[in-house]
Amino acid sequence: MMERIHLTNINILISTLLLLFLFGNEAQAQEVPYGTINRKAVVTRHNLVLTNPNFAGPTQVGNGNFAYGFDITGMQTFNDQFTTMSQWSWHSTPPPKGKNPASFKKTLVATHGRMIPYDLPNPQEPLLTRWLASNPHRFNLGSIGLVLKKKDGSIAKIADLVNPSQRLNLWNGMAESNFTIEGEKVKVMTICDGNKDILGFRIESALISQHRLSVFIKFPYASLDYFSNGSDYTKPFLHQTTLSLVHKNSILFHRRLDSTSYRVGCYWTGDGRVQQLAAHHYMLIPAGNENSVEYTFDFSPSKITFPLPSFSAIKYSSAKHWAAFWNKGGAIDLSGSKDSRWFELERRVVLSEYIMAINAAGNYPPAETGLVNNSWYGRFHYEMYWWHAAHYALWDRWPLLNKSIHVYADNLKSSIQRAELQGYKGARWPKCTGPNGREWPDVTHAFLIWQQPHPIFFAELDYRAHPSLQTLKNWDKIVEQTADFLASYAYFDKKRKQYVLGPPIKTVPENNDPLTTENPAFELSYWRFGLRTAERWRKRLHLPPNNKWADVLKKLAPIPVKDSLYLQWENIDSMWTKYNFEHPAMTGIFGMLPGDGVNQKIMEKTFQKVMAVWRFDTGWGWDFPMLSMCAARLGHPEEAVNILLHPYKKFNFDEHGFVGGGNPYPYLPSNGGLLYAVAMMTAGWEGDNGVHEPGWPKDGSWVVKWEDLKKAP
């Protein structure tokens, strides 16, 4: 009997050790009670500390609707490419004489036996085509920097800075910059109000009393270039700047660019004077009675109220704003991990949170380069809105997502009109617009469709977070009209007895011939998700099934397969040698998307093939989080982490946390994608079988503490 008990105990011990080996680390790596993580310690260990005066991207302060990017001096002293931008800083030139958007002639394209009008470039109307493409565009509100004089009276250059350093405190949003000019120290503190478009600067240096330090402000015309910093200083006669004195130490600039007008108020401490250096170029000269001076700049599209707030008031507002941001929503702490890469991954996460809170948390969706500069004239892309904003749902930061999600309600009517004009039911959402919601003539814009199910995805995220009748009512019309278009767009091929997508169609990679392409993998799976979720929505509202949606869902063409591998689109030629570049969109159907219509065995082989032969040097920043999410769902957590840390040229986070590498710089979908992927890997996803942190290795190398992250669909 004693021997049998002894053997039983050994068996129990072996089983226990096996369980600990397999699952023991989950006890360390699961959600901790809210407030357990020292959030300030996590955030501040990634404060920016910069010493290279020639860093590529700006350091930024901002609040989601307004941002100021600056160089190593804490201001825009030496880099004309750094900007001051707001969500309201939009400009349009007058249209060609006798023309307007309504007069643009659309192009008819044969589409399954019908001639459908599309917004394509019209060679018969080149001026109007160009105008529609370039208007509206975001512009730089003005440049603010230091004027530093050397002892010989010449203006200092960046090479004259000695021991430059800059520290950005992420917890309170304040930057401190220090450097020396000819033995004299200069300290600049830079801050942005947490709620208003107001900047504050405090400058300390003996150069002030030596009358060798001043501040400049200059105003550009708006740039009409596709990619730019929103500035054109070569057209002084196309815009106007007038100046009025409000008080002995307060002035007001009145600005006008065509029909766009705005104001800039300025306040400084002590005495001082204003000197105009050239058209739209001014110098603010402190009296020099003391070795410190403070400046406040207030930007507004309308009225500015004086007196302006002090530097200390702006500092208080910023500290309150950022403490609230960091203390609310999700948090993750990787410091207990044994893998030496934990610090770099955590750095990428924290800096991405800061970057997105400044550039992608405003009243409208961001450009792909945010408020740093203009990409595609500064307009936002509806297909990229998922990558900019969906992470807020998983990080439980709905107040930030709700600021911009209104674009679907705003543009519902025009999207219904767009679909109706083309003979479809429902709402066809635009591809790329500004706040006015107007599309512009472009082949990709006309034929791209993978943005169409996005509103249903966002609605589902909202309902999962807020399962109420009010949420259902908020989204009901948008979900219904979106699903109506999905069902109406799908064409029933009588020979195949299937519904097909395209042609014409531009796929996710945008490298296909739109007039011959049919049934792309990502779109087929997303169509299924959209229609399935819309049906679920009707059930929640106790409405009967929509027979058309159900029919399309049942008969939609399968995701294309060849040699047991998913294809980018049906009948693609030389998929793995000719088209193995840019976005491997078929990996998104089981990662970003939950896998409607997916066979996991085929998906596994496809993922392995992509990892083996894809030309990742041609990718874009969001491709890698997409791949990481696919790896996680397939049960390859080590691969999921490795992808997020691989030094891909197109996914290489610089000292500011920005990603470029051949993409527009910075490329914000990279940061948003990283945040979504990390949240999903940590909190899990619908169908993860209850495994804790299913996207993280279970060998003890990663210890993940987290709070308030939410599951993905």
Steps between C-alpha positions, in 0.01 A plus 500: 500500500785740588664429165177570309453834686861590421451430129177699498677796658772477234235498228332803656836676521579423135156622391539816707843573356365439150212742560738757642724459196211541262291759680685615809610829349140595431461576869772761461379624165132562545293809562577659833253703709449851366750737658761231567733614223715802579397678183719802559807278531411316179449822306789709632764234446442572131527878520676633192863592566656639181847633431523479122421849367412360158226252590270420210160560652373767733446471869136589552273650759128503434155387607344305213357799318815711494870421479829686496810321372843632592873442472775455760456862617143439615370723221502505119833681494696306242250279321247659266341159444354481849147632529220644711177328394143468616195299406346823370800618295347427158528718191366498145600706200224638276383246239578556132294781354149389417548161664385338824499147646148434372605571141765226496419230244531148633628210288271214402652154548343172392404308813321167461292618207439851632679829438581642842637854563824519697712790622800442274749762375346669198750597228235729351494701821862503625470823702188392687642151551813651653299740713278225638808293579684775687209667684447519786846460652634541849750780556765608746365773729841655556856443606632614840870483585799667659726766352842441658775751438867426541745751647595623153135576424446212259207263542592169660457179306421154630869409483569775758303317770718339765380206710140515379255279684125469516277313739129450445308399809224278367307509825437876490568580134775755564830513317819654639778585255849608601800612297788744509593777255853643538506405866152630583237249606150502359206310647162482322189340645226416249140420587153477341168559670309178561178623341573809290727593209736688727878467531719613786875557508731594785850603394788546743839637389743785557473554125169679570660778703782514246238572230611193307184292526162570343203298373372499143162412359442469128198401298497306170249458225352151473689243295312331215745208485386140545754447779628806684518674834201710400715810444590715203718802582547596133160666451487802736243684286239224520426546870467782750626562852399802705610577853321685779631590844268381775718601795859596552588131520218345293447504124255347258580375151215492248559245226323443169568245226236537231172421679677355807563727796635446849663688784813458708527673834831548675586600857840535666628588844681826565555773251584436138432607148401357163704549184388401153785337308317430173153426372330265749824478703532660845748505785393528864783670688505483880609813685795317652442615858510143624650168395166328449188562293176315440288494186146383433360444150129440444374378160133524410278496189288770660519714811789511747431614853756709686673484737658175386586236758842503660768239447428352844128472418579319174742274683229411753251427221747274321591308814133444581424390144781248475460357850135434418597335172757267651287411803194403295457213260729205447854459625771240455822437692763269352779569750475158665594324178821302458519570128746787465285658231223587744619859540497569126152356450366691798668816367326456166167457677534802730629734231227381264241586763644852528533549124145384429356711784652809339444418133202264483267600782338808357167611359572332166695192393865578440708509188738205484769740623275657760562861598871467423474585130282439195465169323238494225443873566437428867174317437386186675447157346191305595670163454780608735263633764484147643877506551490846654207455734398137569768462765318754720219248543734225622683747726164618637553860395159561350494876571787535252341275237166676537657831400533392138263207451228751410636510143279203418185681612622821338556337162218247502275711276771569241604133506141393432494746210827360366359146504170610346678683218677174416183292520573335836299487819634617832799722566828489309761662723770721350866411490685826571349829611537809712240623748255578217475130411559560129689232308754595235568348157744211526507143370567347840241718673238407243544122518622425855240322715664355812399805701132421447449255795696719745193671651354162591829402665500823704134452589579150628790632707267761649229247584749263660614786723156654551231229451192719518196592297644850460812361332282298264300811413814710452630266232181349359471709183873486429513122542190447288609730216851355503372142483255596226791618289705188573212285379419724205861530382547123486402384149325168448681303230236266358756263347683458829184532708703716733525863599830654395688820584630702208610593247566789505672478835818618667623251757673573830852492348386738222740328259237325288328583173161626621323420172581129504532408868229297670441359849790622716553295814488774762189663361313168476567421864419856611173494301407184690587658834301812415186318391518247785542777756222707345267201535602470865420870536145442373453217749603729785234744381246214476461558128438224245794379286583689183452244223731677255786514750451133583496399135824684422664362812400146406602520133804730514797364307752312717835649588727408206740208551771344288737222609345516849602865535279806513543744215486880502225478240346241275714374209794719590805433283831401666375587845813402695761638263342796322251634755679415824544865592327773698200391710455122554130568544392135511667470843259765628199271459606307812655759726361844443178320405365199692508261205162492330527244221850395607640147515764507773715228342520699177558816702790336683670401175437845355653674801810282483533566127473875552765496769728301269475690171345842554709806412452682828725786395210610278243485779326775691503556874163342574587180314705379796231532770266331252745210469549492877126469561482216249785320678323545834168358379682205343664419833850631432554750783879497466463598136243765589746670735795458265314672216428802720870523585658404171722779361306530175592819318132587473434431871802654667395731785741794533587695814166683493302182441429598139509249214599585143744291305369589157141559608385858550680622813370463760259222415237483776320178394815325624447636852126436503550149366760422765263611778212292365720193457650523850157544659363206304797277588450590865125511566424246229226473243161341454566128462834492683370215723559702814879477481664777699712735287465268197738702286797475741746211542440275799865406564557765767691736272218755504321608816213730409318710757199681361192692591175578322578373151207353307455196279499537123214358289 
